[in-house]
Amino acid sequence: MKILALNCGSSSVKYQLFDWDKQKLVAKGMVERVGIGDSFIIHEVPGRETHREEYECHDHISAVNLVVHTLQSAEQGVIANIKEISAVGHRVVHGGEKFKSSVRITSDVVKAIEDVQHLAPLHNPPNLAGIRAAQEVLPDVPHIAIFDTAFHQTMPDYAYFYAVPHEWYEKYGVRRYGFHGTSHLYVSKRAAALLGKNANECNIITMHIGNGVSHTAIKNGVSVDTSMGLTPLEGAVMGTRSGDLDPAIPLFMQQQLNISAKEMDAILNKKSGMLGLTGKFTDRRDVLNHIKEGDKRCELAIAVEAYRLRKYIGSYYAVLGRVDAIVFTAGVGENAGQIRQQALEGLEAMGIVVDREKNLTTFSKSGETEISKPESKVKVFVIPTNEELVFVEDVVAILTDTYKDHTGYPYTFLK
């Protein structure tokens, strides 16, 4: 059984083909610049050289067609024909309150995703475009939706309500939803396995730190609070997103700059965060390298990020009461030991004792690694995330009628 996982953005289509029977990745890649000209595909197969080919893709249908063509081509292919693909799993960023788990896509499901696309106008429309494209290119296989927001639907109402007019919730769905759900699901369950406990016995703080950043407080195996909110803008400092700020600032600056709400939204989402603080960098590697060269703005940017991370650890510790482990994951979380170190310094009174040398020499390639000292009451792990494996397992479980939501499904990575 081969499962194709698709993650469709406004101008890109990421894909992975996974062989469930052999439990291995067959191929992965990305079509970039979809619909904007000069598009191309990057195709990677384990054991082969990376293939890059320019091919004009005017829309998502042509991009998905290119993916399928490449997967079965004589030169770059990994399958004999399209019939080897058993199902397609689609990442959908926002499921609103409707979806608490992954589902088989029907016309009703598509309509429900359309109904909440105002909550994620940058993400859900291209997700839907990818679903429609894949259904046209692969009409004879099941299509499954995996929602970023589903994992966080266990939050209590007092954690997801904002102190704004209640009618905003009733009419417009304004509440905290949270994102990066499949990543938080995967690493929290792997942390439970490393602790030698059942997931429903563990209290864990998961720190997904990449260009986008979110943190989750997980109590007895389920999400009870998370840092992103109605949109992915709230929370920690990110590559280009501001994260938490005084809500009066955008209104104040709109008046000062005489700009529209749309322009302010673009500034907060695309010109803030690390880029705003440093003036030129979004990649933490660039920021850290320039600190070595004496760049004070870069030094400040990392200090701000680490301080915010530490505040979230402290607040979620208070929410959980007892913490078994803290997990760092995603590109920055897995590879930026200096940021982890600054975020965790001074927390010894909370039972968090970090092995500095081990932390600073731990990267994604190190695999799952404990970076806390033996005497640390709270274990600290670096765990490379694997969202695609969650995609694949959900798809297979739905196909075989064995699926339960994440609170009860026996994922293979629980051991």
C-alpha positions as CSV (number, residue, x, y, z in Angstrom):
1,M,0.0,0.0,0.0
2,K,1.5,3.3,-1.1
3,I,0.2,6.6,0.3
4,L,0.8,10.0,-1.3
5,A,0.9,12.9,1.2
6,L,0.2,16.4,-0.3
7,N,0.8,19.7,1.4
8,C,-0.5,22.4,-1.0
9,G,0.4,26.1,-0.5
10,S,-0.6,29.1,-2.5
11,S,2.4,28.6,-4.9
12,S,3.8,25.2,-4.0
13,V,2.9,21.6,-3.7
14,K,5.0,19.5,-1.3
15,Y,4.7,15.7,-1.6
16,Q,5.8,12.4,-0.1
17,L,5.2,8.9,-1.3
18,F,5.3,6.3,1.5
19,D,5.3,2.5,1.2
20,W,3.2,1.4,4.2
21,D,3.9,-2.4,3.7
22,K,7.7,-1.8,3.7
23,Q,7.5,1.1,6.2
24,K,9.8,3.3,4.2
25,L,9.8,6.6,2.3
26,V,9.8,6.0,-1.5
27,A,10.1,9.6,-2.7
28,K,9.6,13.2,-1.7
29,G,9.8,16.6,-3.3
30,M,8.2,19.9,-4.1
31,V,6.8,21.9,-7.0
32,E,7.6,25.6,-6.5
33,R,6.3,28.8,-8.0
34,V,3.0,27.3,-9.0
35,G,0.9,29.9,-10.9
36,I,3.5,32.7,-10.8
37,G,5.9,31.6,-13.6
38,D,9.3,29.8,-13.8
39,S,7.9,26.9,-11.8
40,F,10.0,23.7,-11.2
41,I,10.0,20.4,-9.4
42,I,12.6,19.1,-6.9
43,H,12.3,15.3,-6.7
44,E,14.3,13.3,-4.2
45,V,14.6,9.5,-4.0
46,P,16.7,7.8,-1.3
47,G,19.9,6.6,-2.8
48,R,19.7,8.8,-5.9
49,E,20.8,12.2,-6.9
50,T,18.2,15.0,-6.4
51,H,16.4,15.7,-9.6
52,R,15.4,19.3,-10.6
53,E,13.3,20.1,-13.7
54,E,11.7,23.3,-14.9
55,Y,8.1,22.8,-15.9
56,E,5.5,25.5,-16.2
57,C,2.6,24.9,-13.8
58,H,-0.2,27.4,-14.2
59,D,-2.3,26.0,-11.4
60,H,-2.5,23.2,-8.8
61,I,-3.9,20.7,-11.3
62,S,-0.9,21.0,-13.5
63,A,1.4,20.8,-10.4
64,V,-0.2,17.6,-9.1
65,N,-0.1,16.2,-12.7
66,L,3.6,16.9,-12.7
67,V,4.1,15.2,-9.4
68,V,2.3,12.1,-10.6
69,H,4.1,12.1,-13.9
70,T,7.5,12.3,-12.2
71,L,6.6,9.5,-9.8
72,Q,5.9,7.1,-12.7
73,S,8.4,8.5,-15.3
74,A,10.9,6.2,-16.9
75,E,13.9,8.3,-15.7
76,Q,12.9,9.5,-12.3
77,G,9.9,7.2,-11.4
78,V,9.5,5.0,-8.4
79,I,6.2,3.3,-9.4
80,A,5.2,1.5,-12.5
81,N,1.8,3.3,-12.9
82,I,-0.6,5.5,-11.0
83,K,-2.6,2.5,-9.8
84,E,0.0,1.8,-7.2
85,I,-1.1,4.8,-5.2
86,S,-3.7,3.6,-2.8
87,A,-4.8,6.9,-1.3
88,V,-3.9,10.6,-0.9
89,G,-3.6,12.4,2.4
90,H,-4.1,16.2,2.3
91,R,-2.8,18.7,4.9
92,V,-5.6,21.1,5.8
93,V,-4.5,23.9,8.0
94,H,-7.9,25.0,9.5
95,G,-10.8,22.7,10.4
96,G,-12.5,25.1,12.8
97,E,-14.6,23.4,15.4
98,K,-16.0,20.9,12.9
99,F,-13.1,18.5,12.7
100,K,-11.6,16.8,15.8
101,S,-9.8,14.1,13.7
102,S,-8.8,13.2,10.2
103,V,-11.6,12.3,7.8
104,R,-12.3,10.9,4.4
105,I,-13.0,13.7,2.0
106,T,-16.6,14.0,0.7
107,S,-18.5,16.9,-0.8
108,D,-19.8,17.7,2.7
109,V,-16.2,17.8,4.0
110,V,-15.1,20.1,1.2
111,K,-18.1,22.4,2.0
112,A,-17.2,22.5,5.7
113,I,-13.6,23.4,4.8
114,E,-14.9,26.2,2.6
115,D,-17.1,27.4,5.4
116,V,-14.1,28.1,7.6
117,Q,-11.7,29.4,5.0
118,H,-12.2,33.0,6.3
119,L,-10.4,31.8,9.4
120,A,-7.3,30.9,7.3
121,P,-7.5,32.9,4.1
122,L,-3.8,32.3,3.3
123,H,-3.9,28.5,3.8
124,N,-7.3,26.9,3.3
125,P,-7.9,28.1,-0.3
126,P,-4.7,26.5,-1.6
127,N,-5.4,23.4,0.5
128,L,-8.8,23.2,-1.2
129,A,-7.2,23.8,-4.6
130,G,-4.8,20.9,-3.9
131,I,-7.7,18.6,-2.9
132,R,-9.7,19.4,-6.1
133,A,-6.6,19.0,-8.3
134,A,-5.7,15.7,-6.8
135,Q,-9.3,14.4,-7.0
136,E,-9.2,15.3,-10.7
137,V,-5.8,13.7,-11.3
138,L,-6.4,10.7,-9.1
139,P,-10.2,10.2,-9.2
140,D,-10.3,6.5,-8.3
141,V,-8.6,6.6,-4.9
142,P,-9.8,7.8,-1.5
143,H,-8.7,11.3,-0.4
144,I,-8.2,12.0,3.3
145,A,-8.0,15.4,5.1
146,I,-5.6,15.7,8.1
147,F,-6.2,19.0,10.0
148,D,-3.6,21.1,11.8
149,T,-6.2,22.2,14.3
150,A,-7.7,18.8,15.2
151,F,-5.1,17.9,17.9
152,H,-6.1,21.0,19.8
153,Q,-9.8,20.4,19.9
154,T,-9.4,18.9,23.4
155,M,-8.7,22.4,24.9
156,P,-11.1,23.5,27.6
157,D,-13.3,26.4,26.8
158,Y,-11.6,28.7,29.3
159,A,-8.3,28.1,27.4
160,Y,-9.7,28.9,23.9
161,F,-12.1,31.8,24.6
162,Y,-10.9,35.4,24.2
163,A,-12.2,38.2,26.3
164,V,-14.0,39.9,23.4
165,P,-17.8,40.2,22.7
166,H,-19.3,36.7,22.8
167,E,-21.1,37.4,19.5
168,W,-17.7,37.3,17.8
169,Y,-17.5,33.6,18.7
170,E,-21.1,32.8,17.8
171,K,-21.1,34.7,14.4
172,Y,-17.5,34.5,13.3
173,G,-15.9,31.7,15.1
174,V,-13.4,33.9,17.0
175,R,-11.5,31.6,19.5
176,R,-8.2,29.9,19.9
177,Y,-7.7,27.0,17.5
178,G,-3.9,26.3,17.5
179,F,-1.8,24.8,14.7
180,H,1.1,22.4,14.0
181,G,-1.1,19.7,15.5
182,T,0.4,16.7,13.8
183,S,3.9,17.8,14.9
184,H,2.8,18.2,18.6
185,L,1.0,14.9,18.4
186,Y,4.0,13.0,17.1
187,V,6.7,14.4,19.4
188,S,4.5,14.2,22.5
189,K,3.8,10.6,21.9
190,R,7.5,9.9,21.2
191,A,8.4,11.6,24.4
192,A,6.0,9.4,26.3
193,A,7.7,6.4,24.8
194,L,11.1,7.7,25.8
195,L,9.8,8.2,29.3
196,G,8.5,4.6,29.4
197,K,5.0,5.7,30.1
198,N,1.6,5.7,28.4
199,A,0.8,8.9,26.6
200,N,-2.3,9.4,28.8
201,E,-0.1,9.4,31.9
202,C,2.2,12.2,30.7
203,N,2.3,16.0,31.1
204,I,4.5,17.5,28.4
205,I,5.4,20.9,27.0
206,T,6.1,20.7,23.3
207,M,8.1,23.5,21.5
208,H,7.8,23.4,17.7
209,I,10.3,26.1,16.6
210,G,10.8,26.7,12.9
211,N,10.0,29.7,10.7
212,G,6.5,29.3,12.3
213,V,6.6,28.6,16.1
214,S,4.0,27.2,18.4
215,H,4.1,25.6,21.9
216,T,1.6,23.3,23.5
217,A,0.7,22.2,27.0
218,I,-0.2,18.6,26.9
219,K,-1.9,17.1,30.0
220,N,-2.5,13.4,30.3
221,G,-1.8,13.1,26.6
222,V,-4.1,15.8,25.2
223,S,-3.7,19.4,24.3
224,V,-5.0,21.8,27.0
225,D,-3.5,25.0,25.7
226,T,-1.4,26.2,22.8
227,S,0.3,29.4,21.8
228,M,-1.1,30.1,18.3
229,G,-4.7,31.4,18.3
230,L,-7.4,32.2,15.8
231,T,-4.6,32.4,13.2
232,P,-0.9,31.3,13.3
233,L,0.1,34.9,14.1
234,E,-0.3,34.7,17.9
235,G,2.3,33.3,20.3
236,A,6.1,33.2,20.1
237,V,8.5,35.2,18.0
238,M,8.7,33.7,14.5
239,G,10.7,34.1,11.3
240,T,8.5,36.9,9.9
241,R,5.5,36.9,12.4
242,S,5.4,39.2,15.4
243,G,3.8,36.7,17.8
244,D,2.3,38.2,21.0
245,L,2.0,42.0,21.1
246,D,-0.2,44.7,22.6
247,P,-3.3,44.6,20.4
248,A,-3.4,48.4,20.3
249,I,-0.1,48.6,18.4
250,P,-1.5,47.7,15.0
251,L,-4.3,50.3,15.4
252,F,-1.8,52.9,16.6
253,M,0.6,52.2,13.7
254,Q,-2.2,52.1,11.1
255,Q,-2.9,55.7,12.1
256,Q,0.7,56.7,12.2
257,L,1.5,55.2,8.8
258,N,-1.9,55.8,7.2
259,I,-2.1,52.3,6.0
260,S,-5.0,49.8,5.6
261,A,-5.8,46.8,7.7
262,K,-4.6,44.5,4.9
263,E,-1.3,46.3,4.8
264,M,-0.9,46.0,8.6
265,D,-1.7,42.3,8.4
266,A,1.1,41.9,5.8
267,I,3.5,43.7,8.1
268,L,2.7,41.6,11.1
269,N,2.8,38.3,9.2
270,K,5.6,38.9,6.7
271,K,7.8,41.8,8.0
272,S,8.0,41.2,11.7
273,G,9.5,38.6,14.0
274,M,13.2,37.9,13.4
275,L,13.0,39.9,10.2
276,G,11.6,42.9,12.0
277,L,14.1,42.7,14.9
278,T,17.2,42.2,12.8
279,G,16.2,44.2,9.7
280,K,17.4,41.6,7.3
281,F,17.3,37.9,8.6
282,T,14.6,35.3,9.0
283,D,16.8,32.2,9.2
284,R,18.1,31.7,12.8
285,R,21.4,30.4,11.4
286,D,22.1,33.7,9.8
287,V,21.1,35.5,13.0
288,L,23.4,33.3,15.1
289,N,26.3,33.7,12.7
290,H,26.1,37.5,12.8
291,I,26.1,37.5,16.6
292,K,29.6,36.1,16.3
293,E,30.5,39.1,14.1
294,G,29.2,41.4,16.8
295,D,25.8,42.3,15.4
296,K,23.9,43.7,18.4
297,R,20.5,43.6,16.7
298,C,20.9,39.9,16.0
299,E,22.0,39.4,19.6
300,L,18.9,41.3,20.8
301,A,16.6,39.2,18.5
302,I,17.8,35.9,19.9
303,A,17.5,37.3,23.5
304,V,13.9,38.3,22.8
305,E,13.1,34.9,21.3
306,A,14.7,33.0,24.1
307,Y,13.0,35.2,26.7
308,R,9.6,34.5,25.2
309,L,10.3,30.8,25.0
310,R,11.2,30.8,28.7
311,K,8.0,32.6,29.6
312,Y,5.9,30.0,27.7
313,I,7.7,27.2,29.5
314,G,6.9,28.9,32.9
315,S,3.2,29.6,32.0
316,Y,2.6,26.1,30.8
317,Y,4.3,24.6,33.8
318,A,1.7,26.5,35.9
319,V,-1.1,25.2,33.6
320,L,0.0,21.6,34.0
321,G,1.1,21.6,37.6
322,R,3.5,18.7,37.0
323,V,5.7,18.4,33.9
324,D,7.4,15.2,32.9
325,A,9.2,16.5,29.9
326,I,9.9,19.4,27.6
327,V,10.4,18.7,23.9
328,F,12.1,20.8,21.3
329,T,11.3,20.0,17.6
330,A,11.2,21.4,14.0
331,G,14.1,23.1,12.2
332,V,15.2,25.6,14.9
333,G,14.1,23.5,17.9
334,E,16.1,20.5,16.6
335,N,19.3,22.4,15.5
336,A,19.8,25.7,17.4
337,G,21.4,24.6,20.7
338,Q,22.2,28.2,21.6
339,I,18.6,29.2,21.5
340,R,17.6,26.1,23.5
341,Q,20.3,26.9,26.1
342,Q,19.2,30.5,26.5
343,A,15.6,29.5,26.8
344,L,16.3,27.0,29.5
345,E,18.8,28.9,31.6
346,G,17.8,29.7,35.2
347,L,15.0,27.1,35.4
348,E,16.8,24.8,37.9
349,A,14.4,25.7,40.6
350,M,11.6,24.2,38.5
351,G,13.6,20.9,38.2
352,I,14.9,21.6,34.7
353,V,18.7,21.0,34.6
354,V,20.3,21.0,31.2
355,D,23.5,19.3,30.1
356,R,25.1,22.3,28.4
357,E,27.7,20.3,26.4
358,K,25.2,17.7,25.2
359,N,22.7,20.4,24.3
360,L,25.1,22.4,22.2
361,T,26.2,19.3,20.2
362,T,22.7,18.0,19.5
363,F,21.1,18.4,16.1
364,S,18.4,16.8,13.9
365,K,21.0,14.2,12.7
366,S,21.5,13.2,16.4
367,G,18.1,11.6,16.4
368,E,16.0,11.5,19.6
369,T,18.3,12.9,22.3
370,E,17.9,13.7,26.0
371,I,19.7,17.0,26.7
372,S,18.9,17.1,30.5
373,K,21.2,15.9,33.2
374,P,20.3,12.7,35.1
375,E,19.3,14.7,38.2
376,S,16.8,16.8,36.2
377,K,13.3,16.1,37.5
378,V,11.9,17.3,34.2
379,K,13.4,15.5,31.2
380,V,14.3,17.7,28.2
381,F,14.4,16.0,24.7
382,V,15.2,17.0,21.2
383,I,12.9,14.9,19.0
384,P,12.9,15.3,15.2
385,T,9.3,15.7,14.1
386,N,7.7,13.4,11.6
387,E,4.3,14.9,10.6
388,E,4.2,12.9,7.4
389,L,4.1,9.6,9.4
390,V,1.0,10.9,11.2
391,F,-0.5,11.6,7.8
392,V,0.2,8.2,6.5
393,E,-1.0,6.3,9.6
394,D,-4.2,8.3,9.7
395,V,-4.9,7.5,6.1
396,V,-4.1,3.8,6.4
397,A,-6.3,3.5,9.6
398,I,-9.2,5.2,7.8
399,L,-8.8,2.9,4.8
400,T,-8.8,-0.2,7.0
401,D,-11.6,1.0,9.3
402,T,-9.4,0.9,12.4
403,Y,-9.1,4.7,13.0
404,K,-9.8,6.4,16.2
405,D,-8.9,10.0,17.1
406,H,-5.4,10.6,18.5
407,T,-6.6,9.9,22.1
408,G,-7.2,6.3,21.3
409,Y,-5.4,5.3,18.1
410,P,-2.4,3.0,18.6
411,Y,0.2,4.7,16.4
412,T,3.2,2.6,15.6
413,F,5.5,5.3,17.0
414,L,4.1,4.9,20.5
415,K,6.8,2.3,21.2
